[in-house]
Amino acid sequence: MSEVEKRPREEDEAAVSAAAAVPEEALESAEKKQKVDVAGATEPLNAEAANALAKLLAFYWSDANLRHDRFLQAEQAKDAEGFVALKVLLTFNKLKAITCDENHVAAALRSDAHGLSELVILSGDGARVRRAYPVASDGDSEARTVLVDGFGSAEPDIDAVLGLFEPFGAVLAVRKRRGGNVQREMPKRFLGSAFVEFKDVAGALAACAASAAGEAGITFAHGEGQVTLRAVPLAAWLVENRKARDEEMGRRRDKDAKRAKTEGGEAVAEAEEAAPVFDAGKILRLTGIPATCVNRFEIKDFFSAHGKVSPPPKKTRQSLEAPGETWHYLSGRNQHNIAVHS
């Protein structure tokens, strides 16, 4: 299954809005909530759980989520009218924590809670749902979004991030940054930062101003202690990130160029070694020498009286030698130097 076809887990990769935060009391076991009466009808959700379900569904189909939710985008693309089966929604972890029953989901989608009746359209059989109107353009989304980093390896849950930034303004979505794992079957690791999208630009500006206060700004407490977070406008971070990526690519290109130059030099050296050029008249082949009477060292010693004797390069010997044969090359200032093949 490709990355696009995978549903990002709400706690990990997908955005989760403040409106979608589910009360802890509503997260009881779904099986306990869905008792079936003697007539076979599913027992309705209690008011708190029903409200939490409606908030979550409104978030899934909101502009803030659908702009980035590749899984839902891919599911919509499978149908000519953009319908998505309710059973697909029931694979989402946060939704499953509230209910496992399509009837509950269909009832929430038909309700007026959180604007769902105007936001989505339920199919006639109540088994599929789609957006009632196209997703709006980004508009001022970039201006309303900040990049928050400084979490380190201590990954926060969505509710913790919401609690940190809601004091500055209404938060539409939080998206944790993930990456670094090339194994598709393994979840990508948390990169220590997240995008926080506010409802208004004023909220984003307030968060950045608070972050500029340094240690007195936005802090996050986790098991290993407390860290100070940095919040910067998304536009500024995009410029910063692009510069860092360009610098990294430049370093990689320089490294590759150096490696190619080194490997190219070695290749030239090997080619020269593989095909040496011997001066005419300096190679002598001796045959008919009894192997039991004389060895190559004695032959080398004999011809050394006429000049320096040296063996040819290893690769040349490997290519030229036949069983029982040996090559020698005589080099030096004496014009009578001879390469000896014995």
Order of alpha helices (4+ residues) and beta strands (2+ residues): alpha-alpha-alpha-alpha-beta-alpha-alpha-alpha-alpha-beta-beta-beta-alpha-beta-beta-alpha-beta-beta-beta-alpha-beta-alpha-beta-alpha-beta-beta
